[in-house]
Amino acid sequence: MTGRILGYREHQVLALVTSDLTATGRVRSYHQIAAALGMRHKSHVCDTIGRLERRGLLKRVGNGACRRITWPSQEPRTSVPSAKVGAWQQMIPA
């Protein structure tokens, strides 16, 4: 799927998950992700990860307390997958 456009929060969550998976092989809890990104509720993280999963950028496996986030193809990645981002990124100085 080319031409995907990620929103600001989607890009932030994907970058954080990517760095966690690359560094430790595990992802922080939704509560920890929400705190790190300044989100008010962990349900916002859950919704964002759901959107990333539907786009094929992440995969949630397992059920309940054993649920975890991984790459869709199980191939380790070292950076955020290429995707177009919204206009907000053009406003951020390099």
C-alpha positions as CSV (number, residue, x, y, z in Angstrom):
1,M,0.0,0.0,0.0
2,T,1.7,3.2,-1.1
3,G,0.4,6.6,-0.5
4,R,-0.5,6.1,3.1
5,I,-0.8,9.3,5.1
6,L,-0.1,9.1,8.9
7,G,-1.5,11.6,11.3
8,Y,0.5,13.3,13.9
9,R,-0.4,10.9,16.8
10,E,-0.1,7.8,14.5
11,H,3.4,8.9,13.6
12,Q,4.4,9.5,17.2
13,V,3.0,6.2,18.4
14,L,4.6,4.3,15.5
15,A,8.0,6.0,16.2
16,L,7.8,5.1,19.9
17,V,6.8,1.5,19.3
18,T,9.5,1.2,16.6
19,S,12.2,2.4,19.0
20,D,11.0,0.1,21.8
21,L,10.9,-2.9,19.5
22,T,14.3,-2.2,18.1
23,A,15.9,-1.5,21.5
24,T,14.3,-4.1,23.7
25,G,12.1,-6.3,21.6
26,R,9.1,-5.3,23.8
27,V,6.7,-2.4,23.8
28,R,5.6,-0.3,26.7
29,S,2.2,-0.6,28.2
30,Y,-0.6,1.6,26.7
31,H,-0.5,3.7,29.9
32,Q,3.3,4.3,29.6
33,I,2.9,5.2,25.9
34,A,0.1,7.7,26.8
35,A,2.3,9.3,29.5
36,A,5.4,9.5,27.2
37,L,3.4,11.2,24.4
38,G,1.2,13.4,26.6
39,M,-2.0,11.7,25.8
40,R,-4.8,12.0,28.5
41,H,-6.2,8.4,28.1
42,K,-4.7,5.1,27.3
43,S,-7.8,4.4,25.1
44,H,-6.4,7.0,22.6
45,V,-3.2,4.8,22.4
46,C,-5.4,1.7,21.8
47,D,-7.3,3.4,19.1
48,T,-4.2,4.7,17.4
49,I,-2.5,1.3,17.5
50,G,-5.7,-0.2,16.1
51,R,-5.5,2.2,13.1
52,L,-1.8,1.3,12.6
53,E,-2.7,-2.4,12.7
54,R,-5.5,-1.9,10.1
55,R,-2.9,-0.2,7.8
56,G,-0.6,-3.2,8.2
57,L,2.2,-1.3,10.1
58,L,1.8,-3.2,13.4
59,K,0.3,-6.4,14.6
60,R,-1.2,-7.3,17.9
61,V,-1.0,-11.0,18.9
62,G,-2.3,-12.9,21.8
63,N,-5.2,-12.2,24.1
64,G,-5.7,-10.5,27.5
65,A,-2.6,-10.0,29.6
66,C,-0.5,-12.0,27.1
67,R,-1.3,-9.6,24.2
68,R,1.7,-7.9,22.6
69,I,2.6,-5.7,19.7
70,T,5.0,-6.9,17.0
71,W,5.8,-6.4,13.3
72,P,3.4,-7.8,10.8
73,S,6.0,-10.0,9.1
74,Q,8.1,-10.7,12.2
75,E,11.1,-9.2,10.5
76,P,12.9,-6.8,12.8
77,R,13.0,-3.2,11.6
78,T,15.3,-0.4,12.6
79,S,13.2,2.6,11.6
80,V,9.7,3.7,11.1
81,P,8.2,2.2,7.9
82,S,8.1,4.6,5.0
83,A,4.8,6.4,4.8
84,K,3.7,9.8,3.8
85,V,2.9,12.1,6.7
86,G,0.4,14.9,7.0
87,A,1.1,18.6,6.6
88,W,2.0,19.0,10.3
89,Q,5.5,17.5,9.6
90,Q,6.3,20.2,7.1
91,M,5.8,22.8,9.8
92,I,8.3,21.3,12.1
93,P,11.8,22.9,11.7
94,A,14.5,20.4,10.9
